[in-house]
């Protein structure tokens, strides 16, 4: 339910969670940008394809955690709609960046763990 410039459809989370969730989203967005920058270098190298796909997978994991943080922010009682909507635009930019690189943004496909062979 939207109440005069506030989100919080369910109001499940207390107002004290607003700032920590905003900071979490900001941090995940920052990490997404860093990994996205590194991706260009990885894809320019003559490295195994699975290394490249793992790089995209790691970006997707960070993205999906950001999406979850954004969604939780909207569940905080009294979350300002303006902030939520601004975060939605930033989330869309991350979505667009992944999709431009051919990465599907379906967070349901991410396994809980991912084996890694460092050899």
RAPEWO-V830331 format. One record per backbone hydrogen bond with DSSP energy under -1.0 kcal/mol. CO is the residue of the C=O (numbers start at 0). NH is the residue of the N-H. E is the energy in kcal/mol with one decimal. If there is no record, write none. Layout:
[[CO:NH:E] [CO:NH:E]]
//
This chain:
[[2:5:-1.0] [4:80:-2.8] [5:2:-1.0] [12:76:-2.9] [13:16:-2.4] [14:17:-1.9] [16:20:-2.2] [17:21:-2.2] [18:22:-2.7] [19:23:-2.2] [20:24:-2.5] [21:25:-2.6] [22:26:-2.6] [23:27:-2.5] [24:28:-2.6] [25:29:-2.2] [26:30:-2.4] [27:31:-2.5] [28:32:-2.1] [29:33:-2.0] [30:34:-2.7] [31:35:-2.5] [32:36:-2.0] [33:37:-2.0] [34:38:-2.0] [35:39:-1.0] [37:41:-2.2] [38:42:-2.9] [41:44:-1.0] [44:46:-1.5] [47:51:-1.4] [48:52:-2.6] [49:53:-2.0] [50:54:-1.6] [51:55:-1.8] [52:56:-2.2] [53:57:-2.6] [54:58:-1.9] [55:59:-2.2] [56:60:-2.2] [57:61:-2.1] [58:62:-2.6] [59:63:-3.0] [60:64:-2.1] [61:65:-2.0] [62:66:-2.5] [63:67:-2.2] [64:68:-2.3] [65:69:-2.5] [66:70:-2.5] [67:71:-2.8] [68:72:-2.1] [69:73:-1.6] [71:74:-1.1] [72:75:-1.4] [73:7:-1.7] [74:12:-2.0] [75:78:-2.0] [78:6:-3.6] [79:83:-2.4] [80:84:-2.9] [81:85:-2.0] [82:86:-2.6] [83:87:-1.9] [84:88:-1.7] [85:89:-1.7] [86:90:-2.6] [87:91:-2.2] [88:92:-1.7] [89:93:-1.8] [90:94:-2.5] [91:95:-3.1] [92:96:-2.0] [93:97:-2.3] [94:98:-2.7] [95:99:-2.3] [97:102:-2.4] [98:101:-1.6] [105:108:-1.3] [106:109:-1.0]]
//
